[in-house]
């Protein structure tokens, strides 16, 4: 248990940031799974529309440092490659 006031405050801030990061990551995972389901169902037109939303969410997560920027870039590249192969 922390003893100092600053440690207690840091713990509260960390909890808040953790919850925010979880919400962002969970939303991202849902959108990516939806995109992959569209690809596996050969629904290319809807997948092309959804990839913009996926890219946007990845960029926002990287901007907020929830994900490392290069991780976001790598995921975008892989998803775009999967889309082009399916098309």
C-alpha positions as CSV (number, residue, x, y, z in Angstrom):
1,X,0.0,0.0,0.0
2,X,1.5,3.4,-0.9
3,X,2.3,5.7,1.9
4,X,2.8,9.1,0.3
5,X,0.2,11.3,-1.2
6,X,1.9,11.4,-4.5
7,X,2.0,7.6,-4.7
8,X,-1.7,7.5,-4.0
9,X,-2.4,10.1,-6.7
10,X,-0.2,8.2,-9.1
11,X,-2.1,5.0,-8.4
12,X,-5.5,6.7,-9.2
13,X,-4.1,8.2,-12.4
14,X,-2.7,4.9,-13.5
15,X,-6.0,3.2,-12.9
16,X,-7.8,5.9,-15.0
17,X,-5.3,5.5,-17.8
18,X,-5.5,1.7,-17.7
19,X,-9.3,1.8,-18.1
20,X,-9.0,4.3,-21.0
21,X,-6.4,2.1,-22.7
22,X,-8.5,-1.0,-22.2
23,X,-11.5,0.7,-23.8
24,X,-9.5,1.8,-26.8
25,X,-7.9,-1.6,-27.3
26,X,-11.2,-3.4,-26.9
27,X,-12.9,-1.2,-29.5
28,X,-10.0,-1.7,-31.8
29,X,-10.1,-5.5,-31.5
30,X,-13.8,-5.5,-32.2
31,X,-13.4,-3.5,-35.3
32,X,-10.5,-5.6,-36.6
33,X,-12.4,-8.8,-36.0
34,X,-15.4,-7.4,-37.8
35,X,-13.1,-6.5,-40.7
36,X,-11.6,-10.0,-40.8
37,X,-15.0,-11.6,-40.7
38,X,-16.0,-9.5,-43.7
39,X,-12.9,-10.7,-45.5
40,X,-13.5,-14.3,-44.8
41,X,-17.1,-13.9,-46.0
42,X,-15.8,-12.4,-49.2
43,X,-17.7,-9.2,-48.6
44,X,-15.0,-7.0,-50.1
45,X,-17.1,-3.8,-50.6
46,X,-18.0,-3.5,-47.0
47,X,-14.5,-4.5,-45.9
48,X,-13.1,-1.6,-48.0
49,X,-15.5,0.8,-46.2
50,X,-14.5,-0.5,-42.8
51,X,-10.8,-0.4,-43.4
52,X,-10.9,3.4,-43.1
53,X,-12.4,3.1,-39.6
54,X,-9.8,0.5,-38.6
55,X,-7.0,2.8,-39.8
56,X,-8.4,5.7,-38.0
57,X,-8.7,3.8,-34.7
58,X,-5.1,2.5,-35.1
59,X,-3.8,6.0,-35.7
60,X,-5.7,7.4,-32.7
61,X,-4.4,4.6,-30.5
62,X,-0.8,5.4,-31.6
63,X,-1.3,9.1,-31.1
64,X,-2.5,8.5,-27.5
65,X,0.4,6.0,-27.0
66,X,-1.9,3.1,-26.3
67,X,0.0,1.3,-29.1
68,X,3.5,2.1,-30.3
69,X,3.3,4.0,-33.6
70,X,5.3,1.4,-35.5
71,X,3.0,-1.4,-34.2
72,X,0.0,0.6,-35.5
73,X,1.8,1.0,-38.8
74,X,2.6,-2.7,-39.1
75,X,-1.0,-3.7,-38.3
76,X,-2.3,-1.3,-41.0
77,X,0.1,-2.7,-43.5
78,X,-0.9,-6.3,-42.8
79,X,-4.6,-5.5,-42.9
80,X,-4.2,-3.6,-46.2
81,X,-2.2,-6.5,-47.7
82,X,-5.0,-9.0,-46.6
83,X,-7.6,-6.8,-48.3
84,X,-5.6,-6.5,-51.5
85,X,-5.1,-10.3,-51.6
86,X,-8.8,-10.9,-51.1
87,X,-9.9,-8.4,-53.8
